[in-house]
Amino acid sequence: MTDFLLELRCEEIPARMQLKASDDLARLFTEELAKAGLKPASIDSFVTPRRLALIARDLPLETAAVSEEFKGPRTSAPAQALEGFLRKTGLTQDKLEDRDGVWFAVVNRPGRATTDVLAEAVPAVVRAFPWPKSMRWGAASATTESLRWVRPLQGIIALLGGEIVPLSIEGIEAGRETVGHRFHSTGTISIDGADDYADKLRAAYVIVSHQERQAIIEAKAGEAAAAKGYSVIEDKGLVAENAGLTEWPVPLLGDFDPEFLEVPPEVIQLTLRINQKYFVLRDAGGKLAPAFICTANIEAKDGGVAIVAGNRKVLAARLSDARFFWQQDRKTPLADQAKKLGRITFHEKLGTVADKVERVAKLAEWLASEGIVPNCDPALARQAAELCKADLVTEMVGEFPELQGVMGGYYARAEGLPDAVADAIRDHYKPVGQGDDVPTAPVTVALSLADKLDTLRSFFGIDEKPTGSRDPFALRRAALGVIQIVTANGLRMPVAEGDLLDFFADRLKVQQKEAGVRHDLIDAVFALGGEDDLVRLLARVKALQSFVATDDGVNLLAGYKRAANILKKEGVEQAEAISLSYEPEKAEADLIAALDAAEPQAAQAVAAEEFEGAMAALATLRAPIDAFFETVTVNDADPAKRTTRLALLARVRDAVHNVADFSKITG
C-alpha cells in the first residue's frame, strides 16, 4: 500500500470557489478510482489560492483481478439474442458454457497497475471539473475542445509513492516540482512524495491546509485585537475568505480616525468587510472600535508597518466617501426624497415605487384603524409607510444597497421624526429569513405586514407566481414573513384567498415542519375550506397534533377511516336524516346517543376556538364507534337498516369534519 499525491497548480483561484473545489476534487477522484475497483483508505484535501491538491492514502500498487459471471439466453434462443450476448461479454461462442440449456459467460479481467489507472483518472477529473466559471488560454484556446480551468493551469504533481505517474494535460507533463510563496520563495521545490509535501511547502511559506490558515487568522486576529483592549466581531465567512486570499496569513491591526464613527456603524462595518475584507472590532463597552484587522500575505520585514499604513490610507478614502454621503443625504428630508420614487419603476404592470408606497400606506393605515394590529396609531402607520422607501434614492443606499431600510431609519431619526416611525422604516423588511427578528412594535408590524401583503397580492394579481425553483420577486420569502409576523403577534385577519391562500398553505407547511408540525395535519385543517386566519388555523393544528398522538386519537382515526371507506364504496357523499323504523341494536343506539352529545359540544368548542375541547368531544366517540363496528352489520339485508346505518356513518364522518378532515391524515 502506498500514498498518491496530486497537485494542480494554477494562477489565483477566487476565494469563494476554493472550498467547494477542494471537495469536488476529492469526490471526482474517488469516483474515477472506483470505476477501476480502487478505494483509498482516506483522502486528505488541500487548497490555497494557487493550488488544488489531495493525498489518497493506502492505495495498492495494482487492482485486483476480477472474475465476473453473466447469464445469457437459452441455447435454443434466436441467433440475434446470442450475438447480442457475445457483444456484451466480448467473448466468442466457444468460450461460453452450456448449463442445462442456458448460456453462461465467465469473464476474467486481470489486475491493472495503479499507475495506469491514475494516468487515466487524473486527466478525466481535470476535464470534468465543475468550476462555476472557467476559461481557456493560450494558442490552444482557439478550439472549443481545449481544456477549461478556473485560471491557466501551470503545473502538475502526480506521485505514487515516490514515483512520477506519467500523464500529460494540455502539454503540461506531471512531475514532482512545485513552487512556494510568490514573494518569500524563489525557484522550484522538488517533492519526494506525499509525506513531505506539506512540510516542504511550509518551509517555502505556503500553508496548504485551508482549515489551518483559518485557525491562524482567527487566533492571531484575536491576539492582535486583545493587545489593544478590543475584540473581533465574529465573522466565519470573512475568516474563510481571508484564508482563501493568502498562503501565509499574517493578521495586522490598524486604526482609523475616531471622527468617522459619526457615520452609522452598519456603514463602517460594510466598508470594512465588503470593500476591504477587514475584520471589524468592538471596544470593551461593546461599541464599534476605531480599528480594523487586515490579513497580509507576507511576513513583512518592518512588522507590517507599511502594509497597515497603506490599508489605513485606502480605508480613510472609503470612510470619507461614506461620511460625505451621510452628510449630504441628511440635507434632504425623507419626504422630499420620497417624491423621487415616481421616477423608479417597480414593475411595468404595477407602476412605480411611488405607486407601491401609496398602496402600502393605505393598507398599513387600514390594519391600524381596524384594530387588526392592536395599539397602532393609524397616522403613524401611514407616515412610516409613505417614507419607508425614500432611502432608495439616497447616496448611501446607492453605494450600499444592503442598507435600505436601515439608512431610512437613521435619516428619519436625524430629522426628528417619531421613534416609532424611524423604527418602522428601519425594520419594515424584517423578517428576511427564518432566523431573523420578527417585528413586534405596532407601527413596525403594520408597515412590515402591509409591505409584504401588497407584494404578494400585486404579483399574484398579475399572475407572476413562483414556479419550481424560480422566484424572482422573492414571494416565498414574503409569505414566510407574513406567517411569522401574524403568528408571532397573534394577529386575527384573513391573510389571502384563492391561489394566494394555497400558496400560504404551502409556505406554512415549510415553516411549521421546522417546528415539528406534520404537514398532513395542516392539510387536514386547510381541507375544511374557508380557513384564512393563520392564528386560528395553527391553534386547531396544534390541538389536532396532540390529539392524534393519544390512543383515543389513533383509534378514532382508524374508526373514521373505516367509516369513510365504507361510505366511499357505497357512494354516500351527504348524510341523510336518520329515521329509525326498527329497534336499533345497543351499539347502534349508543353511537346515536354519543353523536347527539358530541356534535353540539364539538361545534360549540370550535365556535369558541377551544380546539382542545373539540378534540375532547370527539374522543367520546371512540368507544361507541369501536363497539358499533364490532357488533353491528352495516350492509344488512334489510334495506331500512342498511340505509340508516350508512347515514349514521355519514354523521360520524361529518362530525369529525367539523374539526378537521381526517382523510388527509396519514397513519
N, C-alpha and C positions, 0 to 999 in steps of 0.2 A: 504494500500500500504506500502511496506517495501523494504529495500535495501538488496542486496545479495553481499557478499564479497567472492571472491575466490583468494587464493594464492597457487601457485605451486612452492615450494622451492626445489632447487637442487644445485649441485656444479656449478662452474663458467660457465656461458653461454658466448660463444665467442661474443665479442663486435659487430662484423659485423652482427650477427644474431638477435640482440635484438629488434630493432625497428620493423622489419617485424614480428617477433614472437609475439610482443605485438599486432600488427594489426590482425594477424591471430587468436589469442586467442579471441579477441572481435568478429571477423567475424564468426568463427566456433560456438562460444557460442550463438550468436544471431540466427544463422541458426537452431541450435538444439532446442532452445526455441520456435522458430516459428513453428516447427513441432507439438508442443503441443498447439499452439494458444496463446503463451505468447510473449509479446513485451515490453521490458523495456523502460522507458521514455528516458533513455540515458545510455551510458556505459563509465565509466572512466577507462582508461588503465594505467598500471604501469609496469615498468621493471627495474631491477637492475642486476648486474652480477650474483646474487644468487636467483632471484625470478621473476616469471611472476605473475601478479595479475590484477584483474579487480573488479570494483564495478558496478553492474547492478542496476539502480535506479528505484524505484517505481514499484515493482512487486506485483501483487495481491497474496493473500495467497492461492488462488486456481484458476484453469482455469474455464472459463465459460462453462456451459452446452451447447451442440451443438445439433441441430436437423437438419438433412440433408434428403432431398427427392431425390429419384432416380427413373427415369423412366425405366421400364423394357420392356420385349417383349409383344406382343399381347397375349391375353388369349388363342387364337387359335394357337399360335406358337408351334413348336415341343417341346417335353418334355426336350430335351437336352438344348434348349435355356432357359427354366425356371430353370433348375438345375444350369446352369452357373450363372444366376442372383442371385439365392439363395446363392451360394457360395460367390459371390462378396459382398453381403449385410450382410451375416451371419445370415439371418432370415430363418424361416420356412414359408411354403406356407400360413398357416393360418394367418400369420402376414401381408400379402400383401393386398393391396386394389385394387379392380377392378373398374377402372374408364373408362366407355364407351369402354370396351373391351381391355383395356391396364392395365397391372400390374404396380403398384406403390409401392415403399417401403419407409417408413419413419423410419429413424434410429436415435434414440436418444442416444447421448453419454453424460453421466453425467460428471460434472466437476471433475478435479483431484487436489489433494493437490499439491501446487507448490513445496513443499519439495520432493515429489515423482518424479516430473518432473526433478528437479535438480539432484537428486540422479542417474538418468539415463543419463542426459545430460553431466555432467562433465566427467565421465569415457569415454563416446563416443568421446568427444572433445579431451581428452588426447590421446586416441588410434589413432585418425585420424590426429594427429598434423603433419603438413608438414615441419619438420626440414630439412634443406639442408643436414645435416649429423646427425646421431643419433647412439645410442649404446644400448646394453643390458648389464646387470651387475648381479653379484651375482649368487647364485645357480640356479635361475630361467632362467638365460641366456642359459642354456643347451638346451632349446627348442626354436624353432623359433616362438612359439606362445606367448612368453613373451613380456612384454612391451619394446618398444624402446623409448628413450627420449634423448635429447641432451647431458645430463650428468645424473648420477644417481639421481633419484627423492628421496628427503629426507623427505618432509613434505607437508601436505595439510591443508589449512584452508578453510572451507566451512560454512559460517554463513548466515542464512536468518534471518534478524533482529538480535536478539541476540542468536538465537538457532542454534546448530550444525546440519547441514544436514548430516544424516547418509549415508556415502558412503565409499567405500574402493577401492583402486587401487594397485594391486600387493602387497597386505598385508599392505599397508600404510593406516591407518584409518584417515579420516578427523577429525579435531579438531579445537581448537581456539588458539593453541600455535605456535609461530614462534621464530626466533632468530634475534638478531640485528647485529651490525657490528662485523666482525670477531675479531677485536682487542680491540675495545672500549666498547664492551658489553659482558657480560657473562650470562650464563643461558638462560632460555626461557622467552618469553614475551607473556602474555595472552591478546588476543584481544577480546574486548566486542562485537564489530560489525563494520560495515563499517565506522561509524563516527569517531572512534578513531584510525583506522588503521594507517593512515599516521602520525598522531601526536605521537603515541606510538613508532613507528619506528624511527621517527626523534629524539626522546629523547634517542634512542639507537644508534644514529649516522648513521642512514640509511635514505637517501632521496629517496623516492620511485619513484618520478617523473623524468623520463629521461630528459624531457624538462627543469625542474628546475635545474638539475645538469649541463646541457649545459649552461644555463644562468649564473650560478655561475662561471663556468670555464671561460666563456668569460669576465665577469665583473672583476673577481679577477686577471685574467691574464693581462688584460688591465691596472689595477691599479698597479700591480707589475712592469710592464714594464715602465709605465709612471713615476714611482718614480725614475727611473734611466735615464730618458730622452729618453726612447726607445718607440717604438710602435710595436704591434703584427701584423705580416703579416697574413691577414685574411685566415682562413682555416676551413670552416664549417665541412668538413669531419673529420678533426682531432679533432675538438671540440666534435663531436658526438662519435668518437672512445674513447676519454678520458672519456667521460661521461659513456660509456659502460664498462670501466675498473675500475670504482670507485663507491662506495656507499656513500662516504663522501669526495667529491673532494676538494683538497687544492692545488691550483696553487702556485708554488715556483719558484723564479728567481735564476738562476745560471749563471756563466760565464765560458768562456774558453780562452785559451791563444790567444791573437790577432795575433800571428805569424801564426796561422792556416789559417788566412784569405788570405794567398798567394795562397791557393787552390781555384779553381774556385767556385764561390758562389753556383752554382747548386749542386755541390758535397756536400758542407756543408749542404745545405737545405735538400737534400735527406738523409744524415746521421742523421740529427736531426729528420726529420719527419718519415722516413720509419724505420730506425733501432731503434730509441729511443722513438718515439711518442712524441717528444718535439715540442713546438711552436717556430717558427723562428722569430727573432726580427730584426728591422731595426733602425738605428740611426736617428737623426734629419735631416741629409742630404739625407736620403733615402737609404743609403748603409747598407749592411749586418752588424749587430752588433755582437761583440764577446760575445754573451749572449744567453740564452735559458730559456724557462719556461717548467718545468716538472709538472705533476699533481700527487701529493701524494694522498693516500687513507686514511691517518690518520692525526689527529691533533697532531703533534709531540710536546713533552714537551720542546724541545730546539728550537722551532720555525721552525724546518725543516733544521737546520744547517747540521746535519749528513746526512740527505737524499740528500741535494744538493751536499754535498761533495762526496757522493757515486756516484751520477749521473755524476758529473764532472769528476770523475776518469774513469768511463766507457766511457764517451764521448771522453775524451782525447785519449784513446786507439783507438777508432774508427777513430778519425781525424788523428791520427798518421799514421794509415794504409793508409788513403786516401792521405795524403801528400807523403807517400812513393811511392804510385802508380803514383802520379802526377810527382814526380821527376824521377822515373825510366822510365816511358813512354816517357818523353821528350828526353831521351838519344838516342832514336832510331828514325831517320827521318821517316815521314809517307811513303815515297817512299819505304823504306826498310820493313816497316810493311805491306805494300800492297803486297809485294812478298809472304807473308804467306797465302794470300787469296786463293791460288791454292790448299791449303790443306783442304779447307772447301767446302763441297758440298752444292750448292744452291738448286738443285733438281736433282734427279737421271736422269731425262730426259733432263735437261737443263744445266748440267755441274756444275762447281764450281762457287764460288762467283767471282773469278778472271775472269771467262768467262762472267759473267753478267756485271762486271765492263767494260770489253772491249766493249761489245755491247752498254752499256750506253755511253761510251766515244765517240764512232763513231756517235751515234745518237745526242748527245749534240753538237759535233763539226759540224755536218750537219745542225742542227737547226740554229746555229750561222752563218755558211758560206753561207747558202741560204737566210739569212735575215729574216727568219721566226720569230726569236727572234731579234728584231732590236737592234742595238748598242751593240752587243755582240761579244767579241773577240773570235774567234774560238779556238785559242791556250789556252786561259784561261779556256774556257768551257771544253776542253779536259783534261787539267791539273786537274781541280777540280773533274771531273768525275773519273779520274784514282786514285784519293786519297780519294774519298768520303766514301768508305767502310773500309779504312785502320784502323780506330779506333776500329773495331770489334775485333781485335786481341790484343788490349791493356789491361793492367791490370785493368785500371779504368772502362772500359766498361764491362769487365768480372765481376766486383763487382757490377756495376750499369748499367744494360742493358738499362735502361730508357735514359741514356745519350749518346747513339750512335748518331753520327752526331754532337751533342753539343761539345763533347770532341775532335772530329776531328777538329772542328773549332778552338778550343783553341790551339791544338798542331800545326796546320798549322800556326797560327799567331805567336806562340812562336818560330818557326824556320824561321820566316821572309818571309813567302810566301805572295803574294799579298793579300790585304784585300778582294778583290772580290772573290778570291779562298777560303779564310778562311770562308767568309760569306756563300758562296755557299755550302761548306761542312757542315757547321752548320745547314743550313736551308733546305737542299735538301729533307728532309722527309715531309716538310710542303706543303700544309695544311693537318693535320691529322684528321680534323673534320670540321663541319660547322662553328664553332666559331673561328677556328684557323686563324692566319695571313696568307695571301696569298702572296707568293714572288712576288716582283716587280723588284728587281735588275736583270739586264740582264743575268749575268752568273748564278745566282741562278735559274732564270726562266728556262734557257736552261737545267740545270742539273736536277732540280726537275721534269720537264716535261719529259725529256729523261728517267729518272729512272722509272717513273710511266708507261709511254707508253711501255717500254721494259717489265715490269712486266705483263702488260695486254696482249700484243701481244704474249709473250712467253707462258703464261699459256693457253691462248685460242688456241695457236698453237698446244699444246699437249692435247687439249680437257679437260683441268682441269678448268671447268667453275663453277661458284656458282650455287647451286641448293637449292631451298627453303630457309631455314634459314642457310644453311651450306655455309660458305665462308672461308675456312681455309687459303687462301692466301690473304685475305683482298682485293679482286679485286673490290668490290663495293666501298670501300674507295678510292682505287687508281683512279677509274673512276671519282668519285666526285672531287678528287683533280685535275685531268686533266681539268675537266669542269671549276672549279674555276680559275685555272691558265690561261687557254685560254681566258675565258670571261673577267676576271679582267684586263688582259693585252692587250686585243683586238688582239690576235694572229690569223692570217689568215693561216689556214692549214687544210688539211684533217686529221681528228683525227683517222679514222678507216674505215673499210669496212666489209661487210658480217655480221656474227653473232656478231662481236665486235661492229659494228655500232648500231645494235639493242640493245645491252647491254647499250651503251652510251645513246640511246634514253630513255630507262627505267630509268637510273640514272638521266638524265636531267629532266624528269618529277618529280622525287622525289625532286630534288634540286630546281626546279622552283616553285613547289607547295608552298614551304615556302615563296616564293617571291610573291605569289598571282597570279601566271600564271596558267591558266587552262590547264590540260593535254590534252584535246581534241584538243586544238589549236596546241600544239606541234605535235600531231598525224597528224593533217591536213597538216602541212608542211613536216614532215618526209615522209608522204604517197606519195609525189611527186616523191620520189626516187632521188638518186644521191646527196642528200644534206648532206655533211660531214664536212661543215665549220660551227662550232658552233656559231661564231660571226654573220655570215650572217643569220643563221637559227633563232637565237634569235631576231635579228632585224626584221625579217619577222614576227615572232610570236608576237612581241610587237606591230607592226603595225596592225596585224590581230586582236589582242585583243582590241585595241582601236576602230577598225572599227566595229566589231560585237556588240559593246556597243552602237552604234548610230542607229537611226531609219533607215537610208539607209542600214546599215549592216544587221539589223534584217529583213527588207523587202526583200533585195536581197537574203539572206539566204533562206527565205521562197520560193521566186520565183525559186531559184536554185533547191531546194529540189522537188518542184512540177515538174520542167522540168526533173530532174533526175529520178523521179518515173515513169513518162510517158515513158522516153527512156528505162528504165529497163523493163517495162511491154511490150514494143514493141520490145525488143531485139536489140536496136540500140547501138552498142558499139563504133563505129567510126563515126566521122562527114563526110558526103559526101559534095561535092561541090554543092552550091546552084545554081540551074538553073531555073530561072523564065520563065515558059511557059504560064503564066497568069498574069492578072493585080492584084498585091498584094493589100490587104486591107491596110488602112492607118496605123494602129498599127503594121502591119507586116512590112511595108516599113520603118516605124520609127525605129523598132528594128534592122532591117538590117543596117540602117544608123548609129545607135548608136554603133553597133558592129564594123562597119567599122572604126569608130573613136576611140573607146575604146581599141580594141585589140592591135593596134600598140603602143598606149600610155602606156598601162599596160606592154607590152613586153619591151619597151624601159626603163621604170622605173625599172622593175625587173633587167634588164641587168646592169643598173647603181646603183643597190642596193638602190634605192629610193622607199622603200616599201610603205611609206605613199602615194606617188604619184600613185603607182599601185592601191592602195585601192581607191583613189580618182577617178581614171579612171573607175574602176568597179562600183563605186557609180552612174555614169552616166547611167548605165544600169537599175537602179532600176525602174524608172518611165516607160520606154518603155516595160519592162518585165511585169509590173503590167497591163499596157494597153493591151498588147498582150493577156494575159490570160482572160481579161475581155471581149474582143470583138471578138477574133479570135478562130475558131474551129480547133483544131489541127487534130483530126481524121475526116477530111472532107470526104464526099462521093467521091469526086474527087481524084483519086489516085495521080495525079500530085501535087495537093495542100497538100495532106497528107504527101507525101514524102518530099516535100520542107520544110514544117513546122517542121517535125521531124528533118531534117537536120539543121534547124535554131536553134532548141532547143539544138541539139548536139553542135552547135557552141557556144551557151551560156555556156553550161557546160564546154567546153574546154577552153573558155576564162577565166572562173573563175579558172580552174585548173592550169592556168599559174601562179597563185598567191598562191593558196592553195587548197587542196582537201576538199571542203566544206561538202562532205558527212561524214567526220569524226567529224564534229562539231555538238554537241548536242544542242537541243533547236530549 
